[in-house]
Structures are given as C-alpha cells and as structure tokens.
Amino acid sequence: MLFRIVMLAIPLLLTACATPMRVTMTPEQRAKVGELKAHVIVVQDEVIAAVQPSNVSAALGGGLIGAMIDSSVTNTRVKASQQIMGPFYATIEDVDYRKEFNETVRRELGNYPIKISEMTTTPRMLNRDELNQMREKLSPAQALLVIIPNYSLTMDFRNLDAEAWVTMWTKGEVNTPTQRGVLRYQSEAVGLGGKPSVDLWGANNAALFKNALRESISELMKMILLDIDLVQTQDKPEELKVFSFNSGVQQIDIKGRAMKEDAKRVLVLGQDGKLYSLPKKSSALAQR
C-alpha cells in the first residue's frame, strides 16, 4: 500500500477569494429550486495524516534558500509520519471509506429538505469547466448539490478529523455558489499523541478507528441535512460559548452557538462560519 501522508487543502473548485466561508441562499433563491441533482465526490479511499508544513521561507522573506529549507524539513516530517503509520495501515486494509460514505449518502439524502431527483457518486474531482457544463444542463427549477468529504488523523495522531464541503450551484454565469457550508467532525482524543496513539487506533483490528470513521460519516450526514437551514447571525459576545478543538499542534478555542447536542457530542455553528461536530468530553474543557 502506498503511504499517503499529505497536507490537506481547501478544494479550490469550491472557493473564491472574495466569497465568505459560509454562503446561505436567500428565501427568494430557495423558492426557485424545486429539485436537486446531487454530485458526491469521494476522491480519498484511505486515511492520511496531516503534516505540519515548514514555514522557514516566509520567515526569511521568501527566496530559493528558504524554499529549499522548507522542502527538506517537510520531507523529513513526512518520512517520520510514514514510519509511525506503517504498521497501522496493515490493520485497516479492509476499510473502504468511499464505499461507506457513498452508501450512507445515498440512503440519507432522501431526508434532504429539497427533493433529490438524481444522484451521482464519483472518485474524480471536477474542474471548473466540468462544473459549468453540469450547470448548463440544469433546468431553471433545478440546482446542483456538490458534496466533497475528506478525513485524516491530526498531526499529533490523537484525533480523527473529517470535513465536507457542501455547495449548491444554479444555472447561470455567476462563478460562486448560492449555498456553501464547511462541515467539520472531530473524534474524541485517543492517547497522548505520537506512536502510542497510533497503536491504540490500530488495536483490536483497528476497532477504535473503524468506529470513529463510521461516526464521522454519520455526523457529517447530520450536518449536511441541518446545514441548509442554518443562518449565520451577528451574535452578541455573551451569547457565544467557547469550545475546544485539537489543531494537531495545540488545543484551540472555537467560539460559536450550540445548535444540537446529545450525551456525547455537540453541533456548533462557529463564528468562522463552519459547522462543527465536537466530542463533549473534549469541548466541555473549554466551555466557559
């Protein structure tokens, strides 16, 4: 098996510099959409580990020397992650994320607030021209729903992260989506980091990892169904709570509103416009 230790990037197809992270359809736009064509893109079929990129070049003001140092440092970090992750990969050869995600999305999208008339799943990313061609084929009452998930272990290997970019596009020449949500799941922390955490993920035929992966797909689907009806508001500071999120380097604070919760998890609409599914065991540490 190839070791794919990579740095995750925002899907460039679905973002634009001048567009905010969260885009919500106006009531007028939504009233015009009678049905959706769904296009689900699951490029990734195996777990990856996020790697902290070197930033020496920026500190040195750019230039060839800084770039060479960055490349060397990042490659060293990738190799170190490969060594840690090697045995773990052998325990998850039977995991098929693409299959599990596609089966879940096909089953659950029947509950989407707007009727889904057609669904396509594919492992291949769209480019801008292909997206526009698909939009041209829409009728005035149709819109295109694009869902792109990915998942990884955090840089310290303690948490499983999953993310989905969900956008809606209508017919026309405007190159920005009418609806966009960025949805993020984080599992409970496993171990204290490094190889001991990877060993715990892989124990008992990777039982912890497989359970977290299934939970991540379930939570992403909950957020996909909820996200379209959420509206970003200008909350007063006293109305916000603070939740904890593992960046892979340290615990960081996320300010936002709790939208739904149960005994184990809470869905948070962050001030940054993202919708999070966070474990209460971790997030409760930061609430104040």
Disulfide bonds with the S-S distance in Angstrom:
none
